[in-house]
Amino acid sequence: MRYESVLVALTPTAVRDRIRKRVEGIRSSKVEDGFEFRTNSGLLVGTVSPATLPDGSTGSRLRYRTSILSATAAHAGRTGKELREAVSKNLVRD
């Protein structure tokens, strides 16, 4: 599985809330330091956790799935990219 990650100028909770509103067919669950996102079939498509941004402020790191290995994984890859798009206006350069 291949994942990419981006920094986001939002808290993990705000990222989760934005993804819930904008991406259909996603379940989120609390994990130790953030949230994970799964398709309704249970495939992991992303995670969000706290991160320090380059300017020293607190934000989040969103990891999202990009690999395409099968029809199910292709759907997960598209869904993972939708996670990124849901927070695209708040991305931060590393």
Protein Blocks (a to p, Z undefined) as FASTA:
>chain_A
ZZddddddbdfklmmmmmmmmmghiacdddfklccdddfkopafbdcdddddfkopacdd
ddddfbdfbfklmmmmmmmmmmmmmmmmmgccZZ
